[in-house]
């Protein structure tokens, strides 16, 4: 379940109120709405800053950069054509590579024993891991042009657990027991994370943090299917 961002809601609500007031004043011939509405990219920049407060670095950076690009010409800022920005999309490959390198250098289990952690890699192929540890603490998953299935339905979390993921042109499925709380800290670029777990978890429920990057790929978190 994705954490609610109150700052993002505040920015969105304030922007909607501002648009309504500007259009109303234009209708009363008090001002010319086009002179103010052309600054709509400021809302994107403010929304990006709100995401920075939640440490969603990639999404925040994209919003801020896109907002600056779409701003009207101002003397103190360089002006870029959208085509120039789209031409650098291959850098996404480098982003995926850097994430892969960082996860390869990171310790396997966040100061935990091997029994309570795992590492799974699927590159141009498929793979899967089944973890049934009573002291599960986390792991690392990399899916590059491939798919990976992680089955945690038989695992128990002592306190919090963290899974670091990279899905680059690939997919990842994570099965978790019912009653776990899922915290989404994924940076998504042309991809998606879908939480299909059932119902809201209790306040003291075990918490699984899923963090990392999804680049032109997808991650699905769900409960195991009930046997009939």
C-alpha positions in Angstrom: 0.0 0.0 0.0 1.5 3.3 -1.0 2.1 5.8 1.7 -0.1 8.9 1.6 1.8 12.1 0.7 0.0 15.0 2.4 2.3 17.6 0.8 1.4 16.3 -2.7 -2.3 16.5 -1.8 -1.7 20.1 -0.6 0.0 21.1 -3.8 -2.7 19.5 -6.0 -5.5 21.0 -4.0 -3.9 24.5 -4.0 -3.3 24.3 -7.7 -7.0 23.4 -8.4 -8.2 26.2 -6.2 -5.9 28.7 -8.0 -7.1 27.6 -11.4 -10.7 28.1 -10.3 -10.1 31.6 -8.9 -8.1 32.7 -12.0 -10.9 31.5 -14.4 -13.5 33.2 -12.2 -11.6 36.5 -12.2 -11.2 36.2 -15.9 -14.9 35.7 -16.3 -15.4 39.0 -14.3 -12.8 40.7 -16.6 -10.6 41.4 -13.7 -7.6 39.8 -15.3 -6.5 37.8 -18.4 -6.4 34.1 -17.4 -3.9 33.2 -20.1 -1.3 35.4 -18.5 -1.4 33.3 -15.4 -2.4 29.8 -16.6 0.8 29.6 -18.8 2.7 29.2 -15.5 1.1 25.8 -14.9 4.5 24.1 -14.9 5.1 25.6 -11.5 2.5 23.1 -10.1 4.7 20.3 -11.5 7.8 21.7 -9.9 6.0 22.1 -6.5 4.7 18.5 -6.8 8.2 17.3 -7.4 9.4 19.1 -4.3 6.6 17.5 -2.4 7.9 14.1 -3.5 11.4 15.0 -2.5 10.1 15.2 1.1 9.1 11.6 0.8 12.6 10.7 -0.6 11.1 9.6 -4.0 14.2 10.9 -5.8 13.6 9.7 -9.4 9.9 10.6 -9.6 10.6 14.0 -8.0 13.5 14.7 -10.3 11.4 13.9 -13.4 8.6 16.2 -12.3 10.9 19.1 -11.5 12.9 18.7 -14.7 9.7 18.5 -16.9 8.2 21.5 -15.1 11.3 23.6 -15.8 11.3 22.5 -19.4 7.7 23.5 -19.9 8.1 26.9 -18.1 7.7 30.0 -20.3 10.9 31.7 -21.3 12.5 33.5 -18.4 15.8 35.5 -18.5 17.6 33.5 -15.8 16.8 30.0 -17.0 18.0 28.2 -20.1 15.3 27.0 -22.5 15.2 23.5 -23.8 13.1 22.0 -26.6 11.2 18.9 -25.6 12.8 17.0 -28.5 16.2 17.7 -27.0 15.1 16.1 -23.7 13.5 13.1 -25.3 16.7 12.4 -27.2 18.4 11.5 -23.9 16.1 8.5 -23.2 18.9 6.0 -23.7 20.3 7.3 -20.4 17.6 5.2 -18.8 19.8 2.2 -19.7 22.6 3.7 -17.6 20.2 4.3 -14.7 19.3 0.6 -14.8 23.0 -0.3 -14.9 23.9 1.9 -12.0 21.0 0.4 -9.9 22.3 -3.0 -10.8 25.8 -2.1 -9.7 24.7 -0.6 -6.4 22.6 -3.7 -5.6 25.5 -6.0 -6.4 27.8 -4.1 -4.1 25.3 -3.8 -1.2 25.5 -6.4 1.5 23.1 -9.3 0.9 20.9 -9.0 4.0 20.9 -5.7 5.8 23.0 -6.9 8.8 21.2 -10.2 8.9 22.1 -13.8 8.7 21.9 -15.7 5.5 19.0 -17.8 6.8 16.7 -14.8 6.9 17.6 -13.2 3.6 17.9 -14.0 -0.1 19.2 -12.8 -3.4 17.6 -13.6 -6.8 18.8 -12.5 -10.3 17.0 -13.2 -13.6 18.8 -11.8 -16.6 17.3 -12.5 -20.1 15.4 -15.5 -18.5 13.2 -16.6 -15.7 13.8 -17.5 -12.1 12.2 -17.8 -8.7 12.8 -18.3 -5.0 10.7 -19.7 -2.2 11.5 -18.4 1.3 10.1 -20.0 4.4 12.3 -18.4 7.1 10.8 -17.7 10.5 13.1 -14.6 10.8 12.8 -13.1 7.3 14.6 -9.8 7.1 14.8 -9.0 3.4 16.6 -9.6 0.1 17.6 -8.3 -3.3 15.9 -9.1 -6.6 17.1 -8.1 -10.1 15.1 -8.8 -13.2 16.7 -7.6 -16.4 14.8 -8.5 -19.6 13.4 -11.5 -17.7 11.0 -12.5 -15.0 11.3 -13.5 -11.4 8.8 -14.9 -8.8 9.4 -14.6 -5.1 7.2 -16.7 -2.8 7.1 -15.4 0.8 3.8 -17.1 1.7 5.6 -19.4 4.2 7.8 -16.7 5.7 7.4 -14.7 9.0 8.8 -11.2 9.7 10.3 -10.6 13.1 9.9 -6.8 12.8 10.3 -5.0 9.4 11.7 -6.5 6.2 13.1 -4.8 3.2 13.4 -6.0 -0.4 15.5 -4.0 -2.9 14.4 -4.6 -6.5 15.4 -3.6 -10.0 13.0 -4.5 -12.8 14.5 -3.3 -16.0 12.6 -4.4 -19.1 11.4 -7.2 -16.9 8.8 -8.3 -14.4 8.7 -9.4 -10.8 5.9 -11.1 -8.8 6.1 -11.2 -5.0 3.7 -13.4 -3.0 3.2 -12.4 0.6 1.0 -13.8 3.4 -2.3 -12.2 4.2 -2.1 -9.5 6.9 1.3 -8.1 5.9 1.5 -4.4 5.4 3.2 -3.4 2.1 5.1 -0.1 1.9 5.9 1.1 -1.6 9.1 3.0 -2.1 9.6 2.2 -5.7 10.8 4.8 -8.3 8.8 4.1 -11.4 10.0 5.1 -14.9 7.6 4.0 -17.7 6.5 1.0 -15.6 4.2 0.1 -12.7 3.9 -1.5 -9.3 0.6 -3.1 -8.6 -0.4 -4.0 -5.0 -3.1 -6.7 -5.2 -2.9 -7.8 -1.5 -6.3 -8.1 0.2 -7.6 -5.6 2.7 -6.0 -3.2 5.1 -3.4 -4.5 7.5 -3.6 -4.0 11.3 -1.6 -1.3 13.0 0.9 -3.8 14.4 1.1 -6.0 11.3 4.4 -7.2 9.9 5.7 -4.6 7.4 7.4 -5.4 4.1 9.2 -2.4 2.4 9.6 -2.8 -1.3 12.1 -0.2 -2.7 14.2 0.3 -5.7 13.5 1.0 -9.4 11.1 -0.1 -12.1 12.2 1.0 -15.5 10.0 -0.1 -18.4 8.9 -3.1 -16.4 6.4 -4.1 -13.8 6.1 -5.5 -10.2 3.1 -7.2 -8.8 2.6 -7.9 -5.0 -0.2 -10.3 -4.2 -1.4 -12.8 -1.7 -1.2 -16.5 -2.6 -4.3 -18.0 -4.1 -6.5 -20.0 -1.7 -6.8 -23.7 -2.4 -10.2 -25.0 -3.2 
